[in-house]
Amino acid sequence: VTLMESGGGPVQPGGSLRLSCTASGLTLDYYLIAWFRQAPGKAREGLSYIVSLDNRTDYADSVRGRFIISNDDRTKTVFLQMNNLTREDTARYSCAAQEYSNGGYVDFTRRFRNQVFRSWGQGTQVTVSS
């Protein structure tokens, strides 16, 4: 699976950006795609994930209410709409993917929190500055 992020760039505080993560090479029944970010000198932070099976989502407390994740299953593209951005949102944003076959219980939140994914993108830089 190959992931390609886009949509990053400079933005003023209070502004919005929409990031895209397009996946290719997905072959199993469904997938989970998550967004992460890492600022210089800080640990990588999980932001949100979506599961293509039923479009269930989850968010980190730091972005809940400001960021919205969505999925276009036709194009295998996951979007992260980021609103009311602050300087603290400046980071490199990356997406990650994991595929699944139907059947059996899957703890999606555990995978997200443990940041264990088979495929990662290269990332796109978001810089919030006036």
N, C-alpha and C positions, 0 to 999 in steps of 0.2 A: 504494500500500500504506500502510495506517495501522497504527501500532503503539501499544498501550496497556499500560503497565507498572502493576503493583500489587504490594502485599505489603511495601513498605518500612515503616519506623517505628523506634521506639526499641527497643533490646535491650541486655541486660547482657553484659559480657564473658563469653565461654564459651557464650553462647546461640546459638540458631539462628533463621534466618528462611528463608522460601521466597518468592522473587519469581516473578511471572508476567509473561509478555509475550504478549499476544494480538494476532495479526495478522489484518487484514481486507483484502480486495482482492487477494489472491494469485491469479494466473491462469495462471502458467506451470507447467511439469512438476514442478519441485521448488524448494526454497528453502534458504537458509542463514540462520539467525538467530544472532546473537552478542550477548553481554553485555559491556558496558563500564562503567567507573566513573570518576568524576573527583572528587577531593577539592579543597577550596579551595587555590589556589596551586600545584596539581600538574597535570601533563599527564594527559590521558585515557589510561586503561589498559585494554587488552583482557583479558578474563578467560577467556572460553570461547566456543565455538561448537558448533552441531550442524547437520547436513545432513539434511534430510528424506528424501533419496533412499535412504540406507542407515543413518541415525542415527549416522554417524561423528561423533566429538567430539574436541575438543582443549582443552587448558587452559593458562593461564599458570602458570609455576612458582610464582608467589606464592599461588595458590589450589588447585593440584593436591593432591588428597588431602583437602581440606576442603570444596570446592564440587563439586556434582554437577549437570550440565545434563541435561535430558530434554525430550522432545517428545511432545505429544498431537496427532497429525496430524489427528485428527477435528475438534478444535476450533481447530486452528492456534495452539495455546498452547505456548510454551516456558517451562519452569520452571528456576529456579536455586536449588537447595537449598544454603544456606550454613550451615556448621557451625563450631563452635569460633571464633566471631567475636571479634576483638580491636578495640581502639580504632583501629588502623590500617586497619580495614575501613570506617570511617566515610567516606561519600562519597555522591554522587548516582549511582544506577545506571540505566543506559539500555540498551535493546536496539536492534539494527539488523538490517535484513533485506535480502537480495538474492535475486532470483528467477533461475531458469535454465530453459532448454529442454534437453531430452535431446540427448545427442550432444556429442562433443568433450571435450577435456581441460580441467579447471578446477582452478586452484591455489587451493583454499579458504584455506589457511594464509596465502598471500601477501595475499589480500584482507583477511583478519582482521588481519594484522600492519600492513598499510598503512591500515587503518580506512577503506576506501573502500566505502561502502554507499549505495544509492539512498534508503533509507528509515530514519529514526531516530524513536524515541519521545521523549516529553518527559522521562521519567525518574521515578524514585521515590527518596526520600531514605532512607538507612539511617544511623542514629546509634547507635554502640556506646558506651555510657557506664554507669557505675555510679551 
